[in-house]
Amino acid sequence: MRNLALTRFWHRVGFVLLLVPALLLGGCASLTDLRTTVVTPNPAPQALVGAKVQVQAAPGNADSADAYTLQTAVLDAMTKAGMVPLLGVPAPYTARYTYTVRLDLEATYGPSVWPPPVLLPNGAVYFPGGWGGWGGGLFGWMPPPNYYERSLSLEIRDTATGALIWQSHASTGGYQSDLASVAVPLAQAALRGFPSEHGEHKVLFPR
């Protein structure tokens, strides 16, 4: 058992040593720029350009303390894209947006951890391999800082039929979990190149 524990310990040390150079190499860009990944499966129909669209927030966003910031970011981005976003007014199209934040366990702990850690309902991280909760570990080992994925999903549907007309998903990774600070760039990224741009692409926002 002691040999197994020591093996796991040195495995962790090796992972940290490999992680440090990567952080140093990417540090300059990550400190100044916001990198987003956008996935837009299909171009939007030309009929959406200039169209009136009722905008709705997902329940979690509507009840958030940052609800106004999240909503304003989407409304402004839709307006710049050429649509006419409306609140509380019936329209031929309905847009629903969802901002989410997710703890990225693989990015936080590395793909070499096996068995992979599990995020518990109370927010703690459990290591099936015997490392215990996120608060500490063997020989005083402490976990690395949490790495989060913050994202925006936007769907536009035909109000009468409910058919999906267009959708886009923008995400960014980092060590912060707040959504308000990235609401605007995520909304702008999701609607970049509207209505024709589609596929997966990267958008960089200098800071």
Disulfide bonds with the S-S distance in Angstrom:
none
